[in-house]
Amino acid sequence: MAKLVMQLDELSCPSCMQKIQAGVSQQDGVESVKVLFNASKVKAEYDEAVTNPDELTQAVTELGYSVQSIKVK
């Protein structure tokens, strides 16, 4: 399992957090997702054999949110 942290532009409401969590969770290979509202961050654990940081970033941007940076752990 790999882990990543995405720094987003500021989230404006709790429903944004829920929308992102649901959208990223639906991606194949994603094991867990946590959205930190106050920090505007998304933490995810995923299977590297199934998905990658680019696909997860794309999932967030397709929901209408901007990703400022990504850290893969």
mmCIF file of the N, C-alpha and C atoms, coordinates in Angstrom:
data_MODEL
# 
_entry.id   MODEL 
# 
loop_
_atom_site.group_PDB 
_atom_site.id 
_atom_site.type_symbol 
_atom_site.label_atom_id 
_atom_site.label_alt_id 
_atom_site.label_comp_id 
_atom_site.label_asym_id 
_atom_site.label_entity_id 
_atom_site.label_seq_id 
_atom_site.pdbx_PDB_ins_code 
_atom_site.Cartn_x 
_atom_site.Cartn_y 
_atom_site.Cartn_z 
_atom_site.occupancy 
_atom_site.B_iso_or_equiv 
_atom_site.pdbx_formal_charge 
_atom_site.auth_seq_id 
_atom_site.auth_comp_id 
_atom_site.auth_asym_id 
_atom_site.auth_atom_id 
_atom_site.pdbx_PDB_model_num 
ATOM 1   N N  . MET A 1 1  ? 0.827   -1.182 0.000   1.00 0.00 ? 1  MET A N  1 
ATOM 2   C CA . MET A 1 1  ? 0.000   0.000  0.000   1.00 0.00 ? 1  MET A CA 1 
ATOM 3   C C  . MET A 1 1  ? 0.874   1.249  0.000   1.00 0.00 ? 1  MET A C  1 
ATOM 4   N N  . ALA A 1 2  ? 0.466   2.175  -0.802  1.00 0.00 ? 2  ALA A N  1 
ATOM 5   C CA . ALA A 1 2  ? 1.132   3.473  -0.832  1.00 0.00 ? 2  ALA A CA 1 
ATOM 6   C C  . ALA A 1 2  ? 0.202   4.503  -0.199  1.00 0.00 ? 2  ALA A C  1 
ATOM 7   N N  . LYS A 1 3  ? 0.791   5.598  0.233   1.00 0.00 ? 3  LYS A N  1 
ATOM 8   C CA . LYS A 1 3  ? 0.020   6.683  0.842   1.00 0.00 ? 3  LYS A CA 1 
ATOM 9   C C  . LYS A 1 3  ? 0.348   7.978  0.126   1.00 0.00 ? 3  LYS A C  1 
ATOM 10  N N  . LEU A 1 4  ? -0.651  8.861  0.046   1.00 0.00 ? 4  LEU A N  1 
ATOM 11  C CA . LEU A 1 4  ? -0.384  10.186 -0.492  1.00 0.00 ? 4  LEU A CA 1 
ATOM 12  C C  . LEU A 1 4  ? -1.183  11.219 0.276   1.00 0.00 ? 4  LEU A C  1 
ATOM 13  N N  . VAL A 1 5  ? -0.681  12.448 0.213   1.00 0.00 ? 5  VAL A N  1 
ATOM 14  C CA . VAL A 1 5  ? -1.361  13.592 0.808   1.00 0.00 ? 5  VAL A CA 1 
ATOM 15  C C  . VAL A 1 5  ? -1.464  14.650 -0.273  1.00 0.00 ? 5  VAL A C  1 
ATOM 16  N N  . MET A 1 6  ? -2.683  15.099 -0.549  1.00 0.00 ? 6  MET A N  1 
ATOM 17  C CA . MET A 1 6  ? -2.917  16.172 -1.514  1.00 0.00 ? 6  MET A CA 1 
ATOM 18  C C  . MET A 1 6  ? -3.285  17.435 -0.758  1.00 0.00 ? 6  MET A C  1 
ATOM 19  N N  . GLN A 1 7  ? -2.611  18.520 -1.072  1.00 0.00 ? 7  GLN A N  1 
ATOM 20  C CA . GLN A 1 7  ? -2.974  19.825 -0.531  1.00 0.00 ? 7  GLN A CA 1 
ATOM 21  C C  . GLN A 1 7  ? -3.895  20.489 -1.543  1.00 0.00 ? 7  GLN A C  1 
ATOM 22  N N  . LEU A 1 8  ? -5.089  20.865 -1.106  1.00 0.00 ? 8  LEU A N  1 
ATOM 23  C CA . LEU A 1 8  ? -6.076  21.476 -1.984  1.00 0.00 ? 8  LEU A CA 1 
ATOM 24  C C  . LEU A 1 8  ? -6.175  22.970 -1.727  1.00 0.00 ? 8  LEU A C  1 
ATOM 25  N N  . ASP A 1 9  ? -6.821  23.667 -2.669  1.00 0.00 ? 9  ASP A N  1 
ATOM 26  C CA . ASP A 1 9  ? -7.232  25.030 -2.375  1.00 0.00 ? 9  ASP A CA 1 
ATOM 27  C C  . ASP A 1 9  ? -8.208  24.943 -1.209  1.00 0.00 ? 9  ASP A C  1 
ATOM 28  N N  . GLU A 1 10 ? -8.434  26.034 -0.541  1.00 0.00 ? 10 GLU A N  1 
ATOM 29  C CA . GLU A 1 10 ? -9.282  26.050 0.646   1.00 0.00 ? 10 GLU A CA 1 
ATOM 30  C C  . GLU A 1 10 ? -10.666 25.452 0.371   1.00 0.00 ? 10 GLU A C  1 
ATOM 31  N N  . LEU A 1 11 ? -11.078 24.552 1.252   1.00 0.00 ? 11 LEU A N  1 
ATOM 32  C CA . LEU A 1 11 ? -12.418 23.976 1.162   1.00 0.00 ? 11 LEU A CA 1 
ATOM 33  C C  . LEU A 1 11 ? -13.395 24.932 1.832   1.00 0.00 ? 11 LEU A C  1 
ATOM 34  N N  . SER A 1 12 ? -14.531 25.159 1.197   1.00 0.00 ? 12 SER A N  1 
ATOM 35  C CA . SER A 1 12 ? -15.450 26.179 1.691   1.00 0.00 ? 12 SER A CA 1 
ATOM 36  C C  . SER A 1 12 ? -16.575 25.648 2.580   1.00 0.00 ? 12 SER A C  1 
ATOM 37  N N  . CYS A 1 13 ? -16.837 24.345 2.522   1.00 0.00 ? 13 CYS A N  1 
ATOM 38  C CA . CYS A 1 13 ? -17.948 23.831 3.320   1.00 0.00 ? 13 CYS A CA 1 
ATOM 39  C C  . CYS A 1 13 ? -17.772 22.334 3.591   1.00 0.00 ? 13 CYS A C  1 
ATOM 40  N N  . PRO A 1 14 ? -18.425 21.829 4.633   1.00 0.00 ? 14 PRO A N  1 
ATOM 41  C CA . PRO A 1 14 ? -18.329 20.399 4.942   1.00 0.00 ? 14 PRO A CA 1 
ATOM 42  C C  . PRO A 1 14 ? -18.833 19.500 3.815   1.00 0.00 ? 14 PRO A C  1 
ATOM 43  N N  . SER A 1 15 ? -19.777 19.973 3.026   1.00 0.00 ? 15 SER A N  1 
ATOM 44  C CA . SER A 1 15 ? -20.262 19.131 1.926   1.00 0.00 ? 15 SER A CA 1 
ATOM 45  C C  . SER A 1 15 ? -19.172 18.919 0.879   1.00 0.00 ? 15 SER A C  1 
ATOM 46  N N  . CYS A 1 16 ? -18.250 19.874 0.747   1.00 0.00 ? 16 CYS A N  1 
ATOM 47  C CA . CYS A 1 16 ? -17.101 19.700 -0.153  1.00 0.00 ? 16 CYS A CA 1 
ATOM 48  C C  . CYS A 1 16 ? -16.271 18.504 0.311   1.00 0.00 ? 16 CYS A C  1 
ATOM 49  N N  . MET A 1 17 ? -16.061 18.428 1.605   1.00 0.00 ? 17 MET A N  1 
ATOM 50  C CA . MET A 1 17 ? -15.282 17.351 2.195   1.00 0.00 ? 17 MET A CA 1 
ATOM 51  C C  . MET A 1 17 ? -15.930 16.002 1.885   1.00 0.00 ? 17 MET A C  1 
ATOM 52  N N  . GLN A 1 18 ? -17.238 15.919 2.055   1.00 0.00 ? 18 GLN A N  1 
ATOM 53  C CA . GLN A 1 18 ? -17.957 14.675 1.799   1.00 0.00 ? 18 GLN A CA 1 
ATOM 54  C C  . GLN A 1 18 ? -17.908 14.301 0.321   1.00 0.00 ? 18 GLN A C  1 
ATOM 55  N N  . LYS A 1 19 ? -18.031 15.294 -0.547  1.00 0.00 ? 19 LYS A N  1 
ATOM 56  C CA . LYS A 1 19 ? -17.997 15.056 -1.993  1.00 0.00 ? 19 LYS A CA 1 
ATOM 57  C C  . LYS A 1 19 ? -16.643 14.488 -2.415  1.00 0.00 ? 19 LYS A C  1 
ATOM 58  N N  . ILE A 1 20 ? -15.567 15.068 -1.900  1.00 0.00 ? 20 ILE A N  1 
ATOM 59  C CA . ILE A 1 20 ? -14.221 14.603 -2.233  1.00 0.00 ? 20 ILE A CA 1 
ATOM 60  C C  . ILE A 1 20 ? -13.993 13.196 -1.685  1.00 0.00 ? 20 ILE A C  1 
ATOM 61  N N  . GLN A 1 21 ? -14.386 12.983 -0.437  1.00 0.00 ? 21 GLN A N  1 
ATOM 62  C CA . GLN A 1 21 ? -14.188 11.662 0.168   1.00 0.00 ? 21 GLN A CA 1 
ATOM 63  C C  . GLN A 1 21 ? -14.919 10.589 -0.634  1.00 0.00 ? 21 GLN A C  1 
ATOM 64  N N  . ALA A 1 22 ? -16.148 10.855 -1.023  1.00 0.00 ? 22 ALA A N  1 
ATOM 65  C CA . ALA A 1 22 ? -16.924 9.884  -1.799  1.00 0.00 ? 22 ALA A CA 1 
ATOM 66  C C  . ALA A 1 22 ? -16.303 9.656  -3.171  1.00 0.00 ? 22 ALA A C  1 
ATOM 67  N N  . GLY A 1 23 ? -15.875 10.731 -3.826  1.00 0.00 ? 23 GLY A N  1 
ATOM 68  C CA . GLY A 1 23 ? -15.308 10.612 -5.170  1.00 0.00 ? 23 GLY A CA 1 
ATOM 69  C C  . GLY A 1 23 ? -14.007 9.836  -5.207  1.00 0.00 ? 23 GLY A C  1 
ATOM 70  N N  . VAL A 1 24 ? -13.122 10.104 -4.264  1.00 0.00 ? 24 VAL A N  1 
ATOM 71  C CA . VAL A 1 24 ? -11.834 9.407  -4.233  1.00 0.00 ? 24 VAL A CA 1 
ATOM 72  C C  . VAL A 1 24 ? -12.034 7.958  -3.782  1.00 0.00 ? 24 VAL A C  1 
ATOM 73  N N  . SER A 1 25 ? -12.925 7.738  -2.836  1.00 0.00 ? 25 SER A N  1 
ATOM 74  C CA . SER A 1 25 ? -13.190 6.378  -2.341  1.00 0.00 ? 25 SER A CA 1 
ATOM 75  C C  . SER A 1 25 ? -13.675 5.442  -3.437  1.00 0.00 ? 25 SER A C  1 
ATOM 76  N N  . GLN A 1 26 ? -14.357 5.982  -4.439  1.00 0.00 ? 26 GLN A N  1 
ATOM 77  C CA . GLN A 1 26 ? -14.907 5.166  -5.521  1.00 0.00 ? 26 GLN A CA 1 
ATOM 78  C C  . GLN A 1 26 ? -13.857 4.723  -6.535  1.00 0.00 ? 26 GLN A C  1 
ATOM 79  N N  . GLN A 1 27 ? -12.664 5.291  -6.475  1.00 0.00 ? 27 GLN A N  1 
ATOM 80  C CA . GLN A 1 27 ? -11.617 4.924  -7.421  1.00 0.00 ? 27 GLN A CA 1 
ATOM 81  C C  . GLN A 1 27 ? -11.115 3.515  -7.120  1.00 0.00 ? 27 GLN A C  1 
ATOM 82  N N  . ASP A 1 28 ? -10.922 2.719  -8.157  1.00 0.00 ? 28 ASP A N  1 
ATOM 83  C CA . ASP A 1 28 ? -10.390 1.370  -7.984  1.00 0.00 ? 28 ASP A CA 1 
ATOM 84  C C  . ASP A 1 28 ? -9.026  1.431  -7.300  1.00 0.00 ? 28 ASP A C  1 
ATOM 85  N N  . GLY A 1 29 ? -8.802  0.556  -6.352  1.00 0.00 ? 29 GLY A N  1 
ATOM 86  C CA . GLY A 1 29 ? -7.517  0.456  -5.685  1.00 0.00 ? 29 GLY A CA 1 
ATOM 87  C C  . GLY A 1 29 ? -7.377  1.319  -4.446  1.00 0.00 ? 29 GLY A C  1 
ATOM 88  N N  . VAL A 1 30 ? -8.344  2.169  -4.163  1.00 0.00 ? 30 VAL A N  1 
ATOM 89  C CA . VAL A 1 30 ? -8.267  3.036  -2.983  1.00 0.00 ? 30 VAL A CA 1 
ATOM 90  C C  . VAL A 1 30 ? -8.764  2.259  -1.773  1.00 0.00 ? 30 VAL A C  1 
ATOM 91  N N  . GLU A 1 31 ? -7.920  2.189  -0.751  1.00 0.00 ? 31 GLU A N  1 
ATOM 92  C CA . GLU A 1 31 ? -8.257  1.459  0.468   1.00 0.00 ? 31 GLU A CA 1 
ATOM 93  C C  . GLU A 1 31 ? -8.894  2.362  1.518   1.00 0.00 ? 31 GLU A C  1 
ATOM 94  N N  . SER A 1 32 ? -8.391  3.586  1.643   1.00 0.00 ? 32 SER A N  1 
ATOM 95  C CA . SER A 1 32 ? -8.954  4.510  2.629   1.00 0.00 ? 32 SER A CA 1 
ATOM 96  C C  . SER A 1 32 ? -8.715  5.950  2.190   1.00 0.00 ? 32 SER A C  1 
ATOM 97  N N  . VAL A 1 33 ? -9.629  6.818  2.614   1.00 0.00 ? 33 VAL A N  1 
ATOM 98  C CA . VAL A 1 33 ? -9.536  8.249  2.301   1.00 0.00 ? 33 VAL A CA 1 
ATOM 99  C C  . VAL A 1 33 ? -9.952  9.027  3.537   1.00 0.00 ? 33 VAL A C  1 
ATOM 100 N N  . LYS A 1 34 ? -9.193  10.063 3.841   1.00 0.00 ? 34 LYS A N  1 
ATOM 101 C CA . LYS A 1 34 ? -9.552  10.966 4.930   1.00 0.00 ? 34 LYS A CA 1 
ATOM 102 C C  . LYS A 1 34 ? -9.366  12.383 4.416   1.00 0.00 ? 34 LYS A C  1 
ATOM 103 N N  . VAL A 1 35 ? -10.408 13.201 4.533   1.00 0.00 ? 35 VAL A N  1 
ATOM 104 C CA . VAL A 1 35 ? -10.330 14.596 4.111   1.00 0.00 ? 35 VAL A CA 1 
ATOM 105 C C  . VAL A 1 35 ? -10.268 15.447 5.372   1.00 0.00 ? 35 VAL A C  1 
ATOM 106 N N  . LEU A 1 36 ? -9.235  16.270 5.459   1.00 0.00 ? 36 LEU A N  1 
ATOM 107 C CA . LEU A 1 36 ? -9.053  17.160 6.601   1.00 0.00 ? 36 LEU A CA 1 
ATOM 108 C C  . LEU A 1 36 ? -9.560  18.539 6.202   1.00 0.00 ? 36 LEU A C  1 
ATOM 109 N N  . PHE A 1 37 ? -10.764 18.876 6.658   1.00 0.00 ? 37 PHE A N  1 
ATOM 110 C CA . PHE A 1 37 ? -11.435 20.103 6.232   1.00 0.00 ? 37 PHE A CA 1 
ATOM 111 C C  . PHE A 1 37 ? -10.626 21.352 6.570   1.00 0.00 ? 37 PHE A C  1 
ATOM 112 N N  . ASN A 1 38 ? -10.231 21.507 7.824   1.00 0.00 ? 38 ASN A N  1 
ATOM 113 C CA . ASN A 1 38 ? -9.530  22.728 8.250   1.00 0.00 ? 38 ASN A CA 1 
ATOM 114 C C  . ASN A 1 38 ? -8.177  22.901 7.581   1.00 0.00 ? 38 ASN A C  1 
ATOM 115 N N  . ALA A 1 39 ? -7.519  21.800 7.241   1.00 0.00 ? 39 ALA A N  1 
ATOM 116 C CA . ALA A 1 39 ? -6.202  21.863 6.597   1.00 0.00 ? 39 ALA A CA 1 
ATOM 117 C C  . ALA A 1 39 ? -6.302  21.801 5.075   1.00 0.00 ? 39 ALA A C  1 
ATOM 118 N N  . SER A 1 40 ? -7.493  21.537 4.548   1.00 0.00 ? 40 SER A N  1 
ATOM 119 C CA . SER A 1 40 ? -7.716  21.384 3.096   1.00 0.00 ? 40 SER A CA 1 
ATOM 120 C C  . SER A 1 40 ? -6.783  20.327 2.503   1.00 0.00 ? 40 SER A C  1 
ATOM 121 N N  . LYS A 1 41 ? -6.731  19.171 3.171   1.00 0.00 ? 41 LYS A N  1 
ATOM 122 C CA . LYS A 1 41 ? -5.877  18.077 2.706   1.00 0.00 ? 41 LYS A CA 1 
ATOM 123 C C  . LYS A 1 41 ? -6.690  16.806 2.519   1.00 0.00 ? 41 LYS A C  1 
ATOM 124 N N  . VAL A 1 42 ? -6.215  15.978 1.598   1.00 0.00 ? 42 VAL A N  1 
ATOM 125 C CA . VAL A 1 42 ? -6.787  14.654 1.380   1.00 0.00 ? 42 VAL A CA 1 
ATOM 126 C C  . VAL A 1 42 ? -5.673  13.644 1.616   1.00 0.00 ? 42 VAL A C  1 
ATOM 127 N N  . LYS A 1 43 ? -5.915  12.691 2.505   1.00 0.00 ? 43 LYS A N  1 
ATOM 128 C CA . LYS A 1 43 ? -4.968  11.606 2.742   1.00 0.00 ? 43 LYS A CA 1 
ATOM 129 C C  . LYS A 1 43 ? -5.601  10.329 2.210   1.00 0.00 ? 43 LYS A C  1 
ATOM 130 N N  . ALA A 1 44 ? -4.829  9.570  1.444   1.00 0.00 ? 44 ALA A N  1 
ATOM 131 C CA . ALA A 1 44 ? -5.364  8.339  0.868   1.00 0.00 ? 44 ALA A CA 1 
ATOM 132 C C  . ALA A 1 44 ? -4.335  7.226  0.917   1.00 0.00 ? 44 ALA A C  1 
ATOM 133 N N  . GLU A 1 45 ? -4.819  6.012  1.120   1.00 0.00 ? 45 GLU A N  1 
ATOM 134 C CA . GLU A 1 45 ? -4.015  4.800  0.983   1.00 0.00 ? 45 GLU A CA 1 
ATOM 135 C C  . GLU A 1 45 ? -4.553  4.065  -0.222  1.00 0.00 ? 45 GLU A C  1 
ATOM 136 N N  . TYR A 1 46 ? -3.638  3.599  -1.077  1.00 0.00 ? 46 TYR A N  1 
ATOM 137 C CA . TYR A 1 46 ? -4.075  2.962  -2.317  1.00 0.00 ? 46 TYR A CA 1 
ATOM 138 C C  . TYR A 1 46 ? -3.108  1.868  -2.736  1.00 0.00 ? 46 TYR A C  1 
ATOM 139 N N  . ASP A 1 47 ? -3.597  0.984  -3.577  1.00 0.00 ? 47 ASP A N  1 
ATOM 140 C CA . ASP A 1 47 ? -2.810  -0.117 -4.122  1.00 0.00 ? 47 ASP A CA 1 
ATOM 141 C C  . ASP A 1 47 ? -2.108  0.386  -5.383  1.00 0.00 ? 47 ASP A C  1 
ATOM 142 N N  . GLU A 1 48 ? -0.783  0.437  -5.356  1.00 0.00 ? 48 GLU A N  1 
ATOM 143 C CA . GLU A 1 48 ? 0.002   0.948  -6.487  1.00 0.00 ? 48 GLU A CA 1 
ATOM 144 C C  . GLU A 1 48 ? -0.158  0.115  -7.754  1.00 0.00 ? 48 GLU A C  1 
ATOM 145 N N  . ALA A 1 49 ? -0.577  -1.131 -7.615  1.00 0.00 ? 49 ALA A N  1 
ATOM 146 C CA . ALA A 1 49 ? -0.769  -1.988 -8.781  1.00 0.00 ? 49 ALA A CA 1 
ATOM 147 C C  . ALA A 1 49 ? -2.066  -1.659 -9.514  1.00 0.00 ? 49 ALA A C  1 
ATOM 148 N N  . VAL A 1 50 ? -2.947  -0.907 -8.864  1.00 0.00 ? 50 VAL A N  1 
ATOM 149 C CA . VAL A 1 50 ? -4.265  -0.624 -9.434  1.00 0.00 ? 50 VAL A CA 1 
ATOM 150 C C  . VAL A 1 50 ? -4.431  0.838  -9.837  1.00 0.00 ? 50 VAL A C  1 
ATOM 151 N N  . THR A 1 51 ? -3.900  1.757  -9.044  1.00 0.00 ? 51 THR A N  1 
ATOM 152 C CA . THR A 1 51 ? -4.058  3.185  -9.330  1.00 0.00 ? 51 THR A CA 1 
ATOM 153 C C  . THR A 1 51 ? -2.768  3.917  -9.005  1.00 0.00 ? 51 THR A C  1 
ATOM 154 N N  . ASN A 1 52 ? -2.755  5.217  -9.238  1.00 0.00 ? 52 ASN A N  1 
ATOM 155 C CA . ASN A 1 52 ? -1.542  6.010  -9.007  1.00 0.00 ? 52 ASN A CA 1 
ATOM 156 C C  . ASN A 1 52 ? -1.929  7.439  -8.626  1.00 0.00 ? 52 ASN A C  1 
ATOM 157 N N  . PRO A 1 53 ? -0.960  8.237  -8.176  1.00 0.00 ? 53 PRO A N  1 
ATOM 158 C CA . PRO A 1 53 ? -1.267  9.604  -7.759  1.00 0.00 ? 53 PRO A CA 1 
ATOM 159 C C  . PRO A 1 53 ? -1.917  10.458 -8.850  1.00 0.00 ? 53 PRO A C  1 
ATOM 160 N N  . ASP A 1 54 ? -1.518  10.273 -10.103 1.00 0.00 ? 54 ASP A N  1 
ATOM 161 C CA . ASP A 1 54 ? -2.119  11.060 -11.185 1.00 0.00 ? 54 ASP A CA 1 
ATOM 162 C C  . ASP A 1 54 ? -3.611  10.783 -11.317 1.00 0.00 ? 54 ASP A C  1 
ATOM 163 N N  . GLU A 1 55 ? -4.003  9.524  -11.221 1.00 0.00 ? 55 GLU A N  1 
ATOM 164 C CA . GLU A 1 55 ? -5.422  9.170  -11.334 1.00 0.00 ? 55 GLU A CA 1 
ATOM 165 C C  . GLU A 1 55 ? -6.223  9.703  -10.147 1.00 0.00 ? 55 GLU A C  1 
ATOM 166 N N  . LEU A 1 56 ? -5.639  9.670  -8.964  1.00 0.00 ? 56 LEU A N  1 
ATOM 167 C CA . LEU A 1 56 ? -6.337  10.182 -7.788  1.00 0.00 ? 56 LEU A CA 1 
ATOM 168 C C  . LEU A 1 56 ? -6.462  11.699 -7.848  1.00 0.00 ? 56 LEU A C  1 
ATOM 169 N N  . THR A 1 57 ? -5.421  12.363 -8.338  1.00 0.00 ? 57 THR A N  1 
ATOM 170 C CA . THR A 1 57 ? -5.483  13.814 -8.521  1.00 0.00 ? 57 THR A CA 1 
ATOM 171 C C  . THR A 1 57 ? -6.551  14.171 -9.543  1.00 0.00 ? 57 THR A C  1 
ATOM 172 N N  . GLN A 1 58 ? -6.610  13.416 -10.614 1.00 0.00 ? 58 GLN A N  1 
ATOM 173 C CA . GLN A 1 58 ? -7.617  13.659 -11.648 1.00 0.00 ? 58 GLN A CA 1 
ATOM 174 C C  . GLN A 1 58 ? -9.027  13.499 -11.074 1.00 0.00 ? 58 GLN A C  1 
ATOM 175 N N  . ALA A 1 59 ? -9.226  12.523 -10.214 1.00 0.00 ? 59 ALA A N  1 
ATOM 176 C CA . ALA A 1 59 ? -10.541 12.318 -9.596  1.00 0.00 ? 59 ALA A CA 1 
ATOM 177 C C  . ALA A 1 59 ? -10.964 13.554 -8.810  1.00 0.00 ? 59 ALA A C  1 
ATOM 178 N N  . VAL A 1 60 ? -10.025 14.175 -8.111  1.00 0.00 ? 60 VAL A N  1 
ATOM 179 C CA . VAL A 1 60 ? -10.331 15.378 -7.330  1.00 0.00 ? 60 VAL A CA 1 
ATOM 180 C C  . VAL A 1 60 ? -10.605 16.565 -8.252  1.00 0.00 ? 60 VAL A C  1 
ATOM 181 N N  . THR A 1 61 ? -9.781  16.743 -9.271  1.00 0.00 ? 61 THR A N  1 
ATOM 182 C CA . THR A 1 61 ? -9.982  17.883 -10.177 1.00 0.00 ? 61 THR A CA 1 
ATOM 183 C C  . THR A 1 61 ? -11.276 17.742 -10.971 1.00 0.00 ? 61 THR A C  1 
ATOM 184 N N  . GLU A 1 62 ? -11.673 16.521 -11.304 1.00 0.00 ? 62 GLU A N  1 
ATOM 185 C CA . GLU A 1 62 ? -12.943 16.316 -12.009 1.00 0.00 ? 62 GLU A CA 1 
ATOM 186 C C  . GLU A 1 62 ? -14.144 16.672 -11.138 1.00 0.00 ? 62 GLU A C  1 
ATOM 187 N N  . LEU A 1 63 ? -13.956 16.680 -9.836  1.00 0.00 ? 63 LEU A N  1 
ATOM 188 C CA . LEU A 1 63 ? -15.015 17.105 -8.920  1.00 0.00 ? 63 LEU A CA 1 
ATOM 189 C C  . LEU A 1 63 ? -15.062 18.628 -8.787  1.00 0.00 ? 63 LEU A C  1 
ATOM 190 N N  . GLY A 1 64 ? -14.085 19.314 -9.392  1.00 0.00 ? 64 GLY A N  1 
ATOM 191 C CA . GLY A 1 64 ? -14.081 20.776 -9.381  1.00 0.00 ? 64 GLY A CA 1 
ATOM 192 C C  . GLY A 1 64 ? -13.164 21.416 -8.364  1.00 0.00 ? 64 GLY A C  1 
ATOM 193 N N  . TYR A 1 65 ? -12.212 20.662 -7.829  1.00 0.00 ? 65 TYR A N  1 
ATOM 194 C CA . TYR A 1 65 ? -11.293 21.192 -6.819  1.00 0.00 ? 65 TYR A CA 1 
ATOM 195 C C  . TYR A 1 65 ? -9.873  21.216 -7.366  1.00 0.00 ? 65 TYR A C  1 
ATOM 196 N N  . SER A 1 66 ? -9.106  22.208 -6.938  1.00 0.00 ? 66 SER A N  1 
ATOM 197 C CA . SER A 1 66 ? -7.721  22.362 -7.401  1.00 0.00 ? 66 SER A CA 1 
ATOM 198 C C  . SER A 1 66 ? -6.759  21.732 -6.411  1.00 0.00 ? 66 SER A C  1 
ATOM 199 N N  . VAL A 1 67 ? -5.831  20.946 -6.935  1.00 0.00 ? 67 VAL A N  1 
ATOM 200 C CA . VAL A 1 67 ? -4.794  20.324 -6.117  1.00 0.00 ? 67 VAL A CA 1 
ATOM 201 C C  . VAL A 1 67 ? -3.543  21.179 -6.230  1.00 0.00 ? 67 VAL A C  1 
ATOM 202 N N  . GLN A 1 68 ? -3.051  21.687 -5.098  1.00 0.00 ? 68 GLN A N  1 
ATOM 203 C CA . GLN A 1 68 ? -1.863  22.534 -5.092  1.00 0.00 ? 68 GLN A CA 1 
ATOM 204 C C  . GLN A 1 68 ? -0.582  21.722 -5.093  1.00 0.00 ? 68 GLN A C  1 
ATOM 205 N N  . SER A 1 69 ? -0.569  20.623 -4.340  1.00 0.00 ? 69 SER A N  1 
ATOM 206 C CA . SER A 1 69 ? 0.636   19.792 -4.263  1.00 0.00 ? 69 SER A CA 1 
ATOM 207 C C  . SER A 1 69 ? 0.265   18.380 -3.831  1.00 0.00 ? 69 SER A C  1 
ATOM 208 N N  . ILE A 1 70 ? 1.205   17.462 -4.098  1.00 0.00 ? 70 ILE A N  1 
ATOM 209 C CA . ILE A 1 70 ? 1.015   16.053 -3.747  1.00 0.00 ? 70 ILE A CA 1 
ATOM 210 C C  . ILE A 1 70 ? 2.298   15.550 -3.098  1.00 0.00 ? 70 ILE A C  1 
ATOM 211 N N  . LYS A 1 71 ? 2.151   14.822 -2.009  1.00 0.00 ? 71 LYS A N  1 
ATOM 212 C CA . LYS A 1 71 ? 3.284   14.142 -1.381  1.00 0.00 ? 71 LYS A CA 1 
ATOM 213 C C  . LYS A 1 71 ? 2.962   12.659 -1.343  1.00 0.00 ? 71 LYS A C  1 
ATOM 214 N N  . VAL A 1 72 ? 3.845   11.849 -1.905  1.00 0.00 ? 72 VAL A N  1 
ATOM 215 C CA . VAL A 1 72 ? 3.675   10.400 -1.886  1.00 0.00 ? 72 VAL A CA 1 
ATOM 216 C C  . VAL A 1 72 ? 4.577   9.845  -0.800  1.00 0.00 ? 72 VAL A C  1 
ATOM 217 N N  . LYS A 1 73 ? 4.013   8.993  0.038   1.00 0.00 ? 73 LYS A N  1 
ATOM 218 C CA . LYS A 1 73 ? 4.784   8.423  1.151   1.00 0.00 ? 73 LYS A CA 1 
ATOM 219 C C  . LYS A 1 73 ? 4.981   6.945  0.945   1.00 0.00 ? 73 LYS A C  1 
# 
